[in-house]
Amino acid sequence: MVERRRDADIIVVNTCTVTATADSKARQALRAAHRANPDAVVVAAGCYPERAADDLRRIPEVSLVVGNQSKPDLVAMAVSESARRRGIADDADPRADDPAPAGILRRSRAMVKIQEGCDQVCAYCIVPKVRGRERSIRPTEIVDVVRRYVNSGFKEITLTGTQLGTYGFDLNGEDLPSLLDWILGETDLPRLRVSSLQAHEISTGLLARWNDPRLCPHFHVPLQSGSDVVLKAMRRRYDTDTFRRAVANIRELLPDAAITTDVIAGFPGESEHDHAAGLGLIREIKFADAHVFPYSQRPGTSAHHMPNQVSPEDKRRRAGELAAAASIGFQEFRGHLAGTVRPVLWETAKPVGAGTMLWSGLTDNYVRVSAESGAALGNRITPARLRNLTGKTMRALALIDSSPE
C-alpha cells in the first residue's frame, strides 16, 4: 500500500452504479486516477462492470474491468497486468483478504461485509441485477476478519451489505442479533456500527443489543418516499406508519441516537401531493442527516418503463425542497448535542499552529467533530465536549486527561 496515487503501480476504483450520477462519478474517478499516474494499471471494479462492462472497456484510461463475481481474483489479475506492462515475471503473492495495518492506511475504521446480494426487488433499483441473490457469510468467518482488524489497530468496524436485516436467513439458527452477539462476545472491538437497516426489520429484540455501549447509536434507515402511494409503487416492504414506529422505538431506547436516511425525489407517478407528504414526514421526524437525490432511470428496472415520468426540472426542484427540509433536522440534532460529552474516535489531523493540530473524528452517534489539541489523538477514542456547529462540523474540546489509550 502507498499513500499517493502517483507512487502506485495499481489503482483500483471500486464503483457504484445505483444512479446515473454514480456512474458519472466513477468515470471521473477513473480518468482522474490515470491523470495522476499515467503509468499505473487503473482497475474499474464493482457494480458498474456488472451492469456495463463493455462501456468501461471503451474508456481509454481504464486498464482492467473486474466485476463483483471476479473480485476474489482482482489482485492476481491486476498484479499480472502490471507485471505484463513492465515486462517482468509475476512473482507477487496476491492475498487480498489480509487487512493492511492501520498505520499504513491511516485509518481507524474498517468495513466488514456480512452478506451479499438482495432479494427485495424494488422497482427503481439495479442492485439485485448487479449483486445477485442474498447470501450470508458465516459468523465464524466474520469474527475472524474482525479479529484481524482489531489486531491491526482498528478501533471501529462497520458491518456492511446490501440487506443486513435479513442476514442469516440461509444459515441455520443465525440472524443479525445473533451475529452482533458473536462479534461483541468473541472480540475486543471497541466500537461496532451497523451500516443500514430497513424500517420493518428494526425489532425490539434487535434494539436490545444496543444495551452494549460498544454498539454505536446510529441507525441509517432508508425512507425513499414519505408517500404510501409511492412506497407501494416502489415495492418497498413498509409504509409510513411502520417507519414512524421504528423511529419511535429507537428514540425511546436511545434518545441521542442519530437516525439518518435516503430519500428519492420524483419517482415515476409521484404527484405534488405525494411530494408534500414527503416534506411533511421529513419535518416531522427531523433526521440527523439525509441523502436526497433525484430519481434516476436505470435500464433493467421496472420503474424505467413506468408511465408518468417526472420531468428533470421537477425532480431537481423537489430534491432541493426535500434537502432544505432535511437540513433543519441536521442542525437541530447537533444543536441538541451542544454542551454534551460524547466519545470520539479521532482519525485525521492538520497543523494549525506551533505544536497544535486540528483533529477530526466521529462521535459514536456519527457526528463529525473537530478539536484543536497538542496531544497525539490519532486512532484514540476520547471523551469530547461538543460545543457549536460550524458548517457541517461540530467544534469540540477533547477531554484527554480522563481518556484511555
N, C-alpha and C positions, 0 to 999 in steps of 0.2 A: 504494500500500500504506500502511496505517496501523497503528499499534501497538495501539490499543484498539478493542474491538468497538463501543463507544458512539460512536466517530468515523466508523464505516464507513457507506457508502451501500449496500454489498452484503456479505453474509456467506455464504460457501459452506461447507457441511458435506459433506465427501466421505465417503460412508457405506460400511460393510461389511455383509454380510448372511449371513456364514458360519455364524452361530449365532443363536438367539433372543436371547441376551444382547447380541450385536452390534446387532440390531435395536432393542432397548430403549435401549441407549446412544445410538444415532443419534437416536431420538425425543427423548431427554432433551437432547442437544446442540442439536437444532433449537429446542426450546422455550426452552432457556437463552439461545440467541442472540437470540431475539425479546424475551425479558425484558430482556436487556442493552441492546437497541436496538430499540424497537418500530417505529421509522420505517424501518429498513433492509429491503432485499429479502433474505429468507432463502431460500437455494437448497439443496434436497436433491439431492445429486449422487451418482453412483457406482453401486454394485451393488444397494442396496436398491430404487432406482427400477426397475431391470431386473426385479426379482422381484415388486414390489408397488407400482407407481406410483400406482394409484388409492387405496391405503391412505394413502400420503403426501399426496396431494392433499386428503384429507379432514381433515388436521391444520390447524387454523385458522392456526397460526403460520407455516406454510410458504407462501412466495410463488410458488415456481417449482420444478418437478421435472425434473431433467435426468439421463437415463440415460447409460451408458458410450458408447453409439453416438453420442450427441449432444454429447459433451464438446468436440469441436473448435468447436462453436458456443456453448459455455457463456457465454463472456464477452460476446459480442454479444447473446445472449438476456437476460442479467442486466442489462447496461447499458441495453438497450431498455426493460426493465420498470422500472428505476429512473427513467429519463427520463419514462416514461409517468406514473408516480406523482407526479412533481414538475411535470408539465405543461410540460416543456421539450423542445426538439428533441434527438434523439440524435446528437451530433456527435463522440462518442468514437472513438478508434482502437483497436478491440478486438483487440490482438495478444496471444494467450495464451501464446506459446511463448518469450518473452524472460524469462529468469530475473531476478528483482529483485536489485539489489546486496545483498551480504551485510550492509552497514551498515543497510539498511532493514529486512530481516527479522531482523537479529541472529542469523543462523545461520551456522555454519561448515561444515555438512554438507548435501548435497543428494542427492535421489534421482533416478535416471535410469532410465526404463523401457526395457528392451531387447526385450521381447516381450509379447504379449498372448494371453489365452486358454489353454485346457487341453484336450488330447485324452485325458488319462488319467482316465477317468470313474470315480472312486472311489464306492463305494456310498453314502457319507454326505454327499457334497459337492455343494453347489448351484453352485459356481463355474463349471463348464462351461456351465451354462444361462445365467448372467448375464454371462459373459465371452466366450463363443463359442469357436470353434476356434483352435488355436495359430497364431500368425503372428509372424514375427520382423521387427524393424526393422533396416534396412541399417546395417552398421557405420560407413559414412561419415557417416550422419545422427547416429548415437550419438556419434561422435568430435566432430562439430561442436557438439553440445549440451554435452559435457564441456568443450570449449574455452571456450565462453561462460561456464560456471560458474567455471572457473579464472580467466578474465579478470575476473570479478566479485568475486573474492577468496575463493571457497570452497576449502577445503583438503581436503575429503574427499567422495567420491562413492560412493553405494551403488547397485549395479545391482539393479533390481527387475523383477519379472514374476511370472506365475503358475507358469511351468515353465521355470526358467532353464537346467536341464541339457540340454534339447533345443533350445536356441537354435541357429538357423541351419539346421535340417533342411529348410527351404523356400527356402534361399538357396544358390546354387552355391558349394561349397567353403568354407562358413563353419560354424563351431561356436563353442562358448563359449571353449575355449582360444585360438582364433584371434582372437576378439573381445578377450580380455584382452591379447593381443599388440598388437592395433591401438591400444587405449587407452593402454597403457604406452609404446608406441613413438612415438605421434603426439602426445602431450600431456605437459605438465609437472606433471600432477596429483600432489600429494604422497602422497595415500592413496586406495586403491581397495578397496572392500568388496563382496563378493558376498552377497546377502541370504539365499538359501536354496537348498539342493541336496538331491536325493533320494539315498539311500544307494547305489543301484545306478548312479548317474551319476558317482560320485567315482572317477575312474581315475587311474593313475599319471601319465598324460600331462597331465591337468588339474592335479593336485597339483604337478607340476614347475614350473608358473607361479609358485608361491609362493616360488621362489628369489629373486624380485624383492622386496625389502623393502617396496616401496610397496603390495603386496597385504597386506591386514590378515589376520592369522592367527586368523580367527573363522569357524566353519562352523556354520550353522544347518541341522540335518539332522532333519527331522520323523520321529519314530518311530511315533507314533499308537497302537501297541499293542506290548507285549512278548510277545504270544502269536502263534505262527504260524497257529493256527486262526483267530484273529480277523483277522489281516492278510489271510489268504486271503478271508475273508468281506467284508472291506473293499474287496477288489480292489486292494490295494497290489501293487507290482511287485517287491517284495523280501521276504526272510524275515529272521529274527533273525540268522542266521549271516552273511548279506550285510551287515547293519547292523554287526555286530561287526567284520567285516573292514574296512569303510570307516573306522570309528573307529580301528582299529589302524594303518591306513595313514596317517591324518592324524597321529596321535601319534608315529609313527616319524619322519616328516619334520619335524614342528613340535611338539615336546614341550610348549611353552607355549601352544599354540593353545586357544582356547575352543571347546568343542563344546556347542551349545545345541539344544533340541529342543521339539517339541509332542507331547502325549500326550492321547488321548481316553479318558475313563473311562466304562464302562458302555455300550459298543456293543451293539446287539441280539444276544442269544445269548451274550454274554460270561459265562462261569462264574466262580465263585470261584477255580477252578484257573487260568483264563486271567489273572485279576486278579493272582494270586500270581506268575505268570510275569513279568508286567509290573513288579511291585515288585522282583523279583529282578534283572531286567535294568537297571533304573534304579540300583539299589545297586551293581551290577557296573560299569557304565560311569562313573558319577559325573559327570554332566553339569555344565558350568559354570553352567547355568541351564535351567529347563524351564517351559514354559507348559502347565499341566494344566487341562483343562476337561471338564465332564460332556458326554456325547454329547447333541446337540440334534437333534431330529427336524426335517428340512427337507422340506416338501411338494415333490414333484417329483423326489426322490431315491429310489432303490430301497430304501435302508435304512428309509425312512419306513414301508414296507409290510411289513417283516420281522417274523416272529413273535418271541416271547420278548423283548419289550422289557423292559429293566431298569428297576426301579422308581426314581422320583426319589430316594427315601431311599438306596437302594444306590448310585446314581450319585454322590450327594454324598459318601457315606462313602468310596467308592473314590477319588474325586478328592482328598479330604483326605489319605488314606493315601499316594497317589502323590506329592502335593505335599510331604508331610513327608519322604518318602524322597529326593525331588529336592533339598530344602533342604540335606541333608548334603553333596551334591556341590557345591552353590553355595558353601558355607562352606569346604570343603576346597580347592577350586580357588583361592580367594582367599587362604587361609592359605598355600598353596604359593608364592604370588607375594609374600608379605610379605618385605621386605628387598631385592627385586629392583628394577631400574630399567627402566621402560617408557616409550615415547614417548606423550605425552598431548596430544590436541587440546582446548584449553581453550575452553569455549563461553560460559558464563554466570557471573555473579558477584553477590554481595550484600555490602553493607558489614557488617563485624563490629567495627570499631574505627576510630580516627583513622588514616586513610590506609591501612587494611588491608581487603582484600576476601577473601571466601571464594569461591574459584573452583571451578567444577565442569566436568569434562571426561571424555572416554573414552580409555582406552588403545587401542593398536592391536588388542589381543585382547578388546575390548568389555567392559572392566570400568569401571564408573562410579567416579570418584575425586574427591576434593575436597582443596584445599590453600589455606592462608592465605598471602597474598602482597600486598605493596605494589606489585608490578610490574604493568604493563599486559599481562596474559596473553591477553586476548581474541583468539580466532582465530589463536593461535600454537600450534605443535607444539613442546613442550619435553620433555627427559627429566624423569622424576619418580621419586623413590624411594618405593615403596609401603610403607606401614607396617602398619596394622591395620584390621580391618573394624569399622565402626560402623554398625549397622543393615544396610543393603544397599549402603553406600558405603564404599570404602576411603579412609582418610586417607593423604595423601601429602605429600612435600616436593618442590616444583617446583625443579628444578636449572637455574635460568635463566641462570647465568653462561656455560654452555657451549652454550646453545641458539641456533639461528639464528632470525631473524625469520620 
